[in-house]
Amino acid sequence: MNAVLRTVNRLLTGLVGLALLLLGGSVLAIGLGAKPPSWWIHDGRHDVLLSDAQRTRWRDAGWWWPAVIAVLAVLVLLALWWLIANLRRRRLAEVLVRTGEGDGALLRGRALESVFVADASELEGVSDAHVRLTGNRTAPRARVRLRLEPHVDPEDALHHLTTRALAHARDSAGLAELPTEVRLTGVKHRARRVS
């Protein structure tokens, strides 16, 4: 997904930049007195880009306004998709594991997350664990969310998480450090009537 988004970003930036450069450069050149080619969209210094006839050409056609609205709606949806895809926090796809002097191997981020979740779930009193890796592949960061049973002391759970699951994930990936944000929540049980 990150590679697709990167490609879309580069393509959109390049196309918009090229269109703005061509249009702005041509308007500037013609405004300074350059003679445009015969096929260009405007003829001279005092010419407008769209004449009254061109602007009102399809106004009375029944298909015109639905087509304009449909195209604009698609453009708005694509712009929203692009904005949301760029603003959301990305999951780390891979982690660089140092194997020796200058050597390294790539470890899938989801594989490290699943091992981290398995280790965290084995801690006593943890009913649910979620781990998400962010950052970049040479300096990953972890976000951990643990749901604790009511009888568990949060300080003990945090100590066990850092000394066991976090240490295991950090050591297995060969990382000097793995900055981690931990959120602890309690499990809420429904009250039951006892007869």
C-alpha positions as CSV (number, residue, x, y, z in Angstrom):
1,M,0.0,0.0,0.0
2,N,2.8,2.4,0.8
3,A,4.5,1.8,-2.6
4,V,1.1,2.5,-4.4
5,L,0.6,5.6,-2.4
6,R,4.1,6.8,-3.1
7,T,3.6,6.2,-6.8
8,V,0.3,8.0,-6.8
9,N,1.8,11.0,-5.0
10,R,4.7,11.3,-7.4
11,L,2.4,10.9,-10.4
12,L,-0.1,13.4,-9.2
13,T,2.6,15.9,-8.2
14,G,4.3,15.5,-11.5
15,L,1.1,15.9,-13.6
16,V,-0.2,18.9,-11.7
17,G,3.3,20.5,-11.8
18,L,3.6,19.9,-15.6
19,A,0.1,21.2,-16.3
20,L,0.7,24.4,-14.2
21,L,4.1,24.9,-15.8
22,L,2.7,24.6,-19.3
23,L,-0.4,26.7,-18.8
24,G,1.3,29.4,-16.7
25,G,4.4,29.6,-19.0
26,S,2.2,29.9,-22.1
27,V,0.0,32.6,-20.5
28,L,3.2,34.5,-19.4
29,A,4.9,34.1,-22.8
30,I,1.8,35.3,-24.7
31,G,1.2,38.1,-22.3
32,L,4.8,39.3,-23.0
33,G,4.1,39.3,-26.7
34,A,5.2,35.9,-28.0
35,K,3.2,34.6,-31.0
36,P,1.4,31.3,-30.1
37,P,1.1,28.4,-32.5
38,S,-2.2,28.2,-34.4
39,W,-3.5,25.2,-32.4
40,W,-3.0,26.9,-29.0
41,I,-6.0,27.6,-26.7
42,H,-5.6,31.4,-27.0
43,D,-4.4,33.7,-29.8
44,G,-2.9,36.8,-28.3
45,R,-2.3,39.2,-25.5
46,H,-5.9,40.4,-25.3
47,D,-7.6,37.0,-26.0
48,V,-9.6,35.3,-23.3
49,L,-9.1,31.5,-22.6
50,L,-12.8,30.7,-23.0
51,S,-15.2,32.8,-25.2
52,D,-18.9,33.3,-24.4
53,A,-19.8,30.7,-27.1
54,Q,-17.4,28.1,-25.7
55,R,-18.6,28.6,-22.1
56,T,-22.3,28.3,-23.0
57,R,-22.0,25.7,-25.8
58,W,-23.6,22.7,-23.9
59,R,-25.6,24.6,-21.3
60,D,-28.9,23.6,-22.8
61,A,-28.0,19.9,-23.4
62,G,-29.7,17.6,-20.9
63,W,-26.6,15.5,-20.3
64,W,-24.2,18.4,-19.6
65,W,-24.9,19.2,-15.9
66,P,-25.2,15.5,-14.8
67,A,-21.9,14.8,-16.5
68,V,-20.2,17.8,-14.9
69,I,-21.6,16.9,-11.4
70,A,-20.5,13.2,-11.9
71,V,-17.0,14.2,-12.9
72,L,-16.7,16.7,-10.0
73,A,-18.0,14.1,-7.6
74,V,-15.4,11.5,-8.8
75,L,-12.7,14.1,-8.4
76,V,-13.8,15.0,-4.9
77,L,-13.8,11.3,-3.9
78,L,-10.4,10.7,-5.3
79,A,-9.1,13.8,-3.6
80,L,-10.6,12.6,-0.3
81,W,-9.0,9.1,-0.7
82,W,-5.7,10.7,-1.4
83,L,-5.9,13.0,1.6
84,I,-7.0,10.2,4.0
85,A,-4.3,7.9,2.7
86,N,-1.6,10.5,3.3
87,L,-2.9,11.6,6.7
88,R,-3.5,8.2,8.4
89,R,-0.7,6.7,10.4
90,R,1.0,4.1,8.4
91,R,1.8,0.6,9.5
92,L,5.5,-0.3,9.2
93,A,5.9,-2.8,6.3
94,E,9.3,-4.1,7.2
95,V,12.1,-3.8,9.8
96,L,15.8,-3.9,9.0
97,V,17.4,-6.6,11.1
98,R,21.2,-6.2,11.6
99,T,22.9,-9.6,11.1
100,G,26.5,-8.6,11.2
101,E,29.0,-6.0,10.1
102,G,27.0,-3.9,7.7
103,D,24.8,-6.8,6.8
104,G,21.1,-6.9,7.3
105,A,17.9,-8.7,6.5
106,L,14.4,-7.4,6.1
107,L,11.7,-8.7,8.6
108,R,8.1,-8.2,7.8
109,G,6.5,-5.7,10.2
110,R,3.4,-7.8,10.6
111,A,5.5,-10.8,11.6
112,L,7.2,-8.8,14.4
113,E,3.8,-7.4,15.4
114,S,2.3,-10.9,15.7
115,V,5.2,-12.2,17.8
116,F,5.0,-9.1,20.0
117,V,1.2,-9.7,20.4
118,A,1.7,-13.4,21.2
119,D,4.3,-12.6,23.9
120,A,2.1,-9.8,25.4
121,S,-1.0,-12.0,25.4
122,E,0.8,-14.6,27.4
123,L,1.3,-12.2,30.3
124,E,-0.9,-13.0,33.3
125,G,-4.2,-11.0,33.4
126,V,-4.0,-9.7,29.8
127,S,-7.2,-10.4,28.0
128,D,-6.3,-8.7,24.7
129,A,-3.3,-7.2,23.1
130,H,-2.8,-5.1,20.0
131,V,0.6,-3.9,18.6
132,R,1.2,-1.6,15.7
133,L,4.7,-0.7,14.4
134,T,5.3,2.8,13.0
135,G,8.3,4.9,12.1
136,N,10.8,3.7,9.5
137,R,12.5,0.4,9.0
138,T,15.8,1.4,10.6
139,A,14.1,3.1,13.6
140,P,10.8,1.5,14.3
141,R,8.4,2.6,17.1
142,A,5.7,0.5,18.7
143,R,2.2,1.3,19.9
144,V,0.8,-1.3,22.3
145,R,-2.7,-1.5,23.7
146,L,-3.4,-4.0,26.5
147,R,-6.7,-4.9,28.0
148,L,-6.2,-6.0,31.6
149,E,-8.4,-8.1,33.8
150,P,-9.8,-6.2,36.9
151,H,-7.5,-8.0,39.4
152,V,-4.2,-7.1,37.6
153,D,-2.0,-4.3,38.9
154,P,-1.2,-2.0,35.9
155,E,2.4,-1.5,37.2
156,D,3.0,-5.2,37.2
157,A,1.6,-5.6,33.8
158,L,3.7,-2.8,32.4
159,H,6.8,-4.2,34.1
160,H,6.2,-7.7,32.6
161,L,5.5,-6.2,29.2
162,T,8.8,-4.3,29.1
163,T,11.0,-7.0,30.6
164,R,9.5,-9.9,28.6
165,A,7.5,-9.1,25.4
166,L,9.2,-5.8,24.5
167,A,12.7,-7.1,25.3
168,H,12.1,-10.2,23.3
169,A,10.8,-8.2,20.3
170,R,13.7,-5.7,20.5
171,D,16.4,-8.5,20.8
172,S,14.9,-10.7,18.1
173,A,15.0,-7.8,15.6
174,G,18.5,-6.8,16.7
175,L,17.4,-3.3,17.6
176,A,19.3,-1.2,20.1
177,E,16.1,0.4,21.2
178,L,12.4,0.2,20.4
179,P,10.5,3.2,21.7
180,T,7.1,2.1,22.8
181,E,3.8,3.8,23.7
182,V,1.7,1.6,25.9
183,R,-2.0,2.1,26.6
184,L,-3.6,0.1,29.3
185,T,-7.4,-0.3,29.6
186,G,-9.4,-2.5,31.9
187,V,-11.9,-5.1,30.9
188,K,-15.4,-4.2,31.9
189,H,-17.6,-7.2,32.9
190,R,-21.4,-6.9,32.9
191,A,-23.0,-7.3,36.3
192,R,-24.9,-10.6,36.7
193,R,-27.6,-11.4,39.1
194,V,-26.8,-14.1,41.6
195,S,-29.7,-16.0,43.1
